[in-house]
Amino acid sequence: MPRCDHCGSHVSDRFARVFADEHGDLNACPECSANAGIAEVVRERGRTGD
């Protein structure tokens, strides 16, 4: 089962397919970010990780 690269929590395969970046990294999940802002968190963490 996939895990969040930020906090290590398990996520569903479906969640990983939707929210992983082009490299397969999953930079945020419901455990470590608010559901309402998850897309923004993923974009922000993606920028700082480059």
SULVENKA-V892735 format. One record per backbone hydrogen bond with DSSP energy under -0.5 kcal/mol. CO is the residue of the C=O (numbers start at 1). NH is the residue of the N-H. If there is no record, write none. Layout:
BEGIN
CO_NH, CO_NH
END
This chain:
BEGIN
2_11, 4_8, 9_4, 12_16, 13_17, 14_18, 15_19, 16_20, 21_24, 25_21, 25_27, 26_5, 26_6, 29_32, 29_33, 34_37, 35_38, 37_41, 38_42, 39_43, 40_44, 41_45, 42_46, 43_47, 44_48, 45_49, 47_50
END
